[in-house]
Structure formats: C-alpha cells, structure tokens
C-alpha cells in the first residue's frame, strides 16, 4: 500500500512538472510574438516530407536560431507575406 502511494505521488509530481513546462512555453509564445517578429530575418517552408515530417514555416532569426511554427496561423501568414515583399523589393 505504501509503495502504491509513493508511486502515485511520483506520477502526480511528474504531471505537475509537465504542466508547468507547457504553461511556460505557451505563455512565452503569447507574450513574445511582437518581440519575436522584430528578430525574424528570413523564412523557409518545410513540407511534410522534411526532416520533421510536418508542414511548417521555419523562421530564421537574427541570432541564427531557427523556429518552426504552424503555417496556418494568421500572424505567421502575415509575417511570411511581409518577408516575401521585403525580399522582392531587394531584388
């Protein structure tokens, strides 16, 4: 009985830690969308046959990091259009 209680406590602890990590990730995305957009340098479209096997927009940031995002989100489509126009103006 004591072993089962200990196992259950451990499972609850792991579950709470997972929720905390997920909350930080979602909260950071919501807070930093405007800040994120200032650091975008370029993008590429990743089709489902790529390394991750998902369709995504991969933004390249000024610090050379890459961030994968859902391509159907309205703000992602706006950012892609803005970058497309900016790159077309350079050519």
PyMOL commands that set and color helices and strands:
alter all, ss='L'
color gray80, all
select helices_A, chain A and resi 2-38+74-90
alter helices_A, ss='H'
color red, helices_A
select strands_A, chain A and resi 40-46+56-61+66-69
alter strands_A, ss='S'
color yellow, strands_A
deselect
rebuild
show_as cartoon
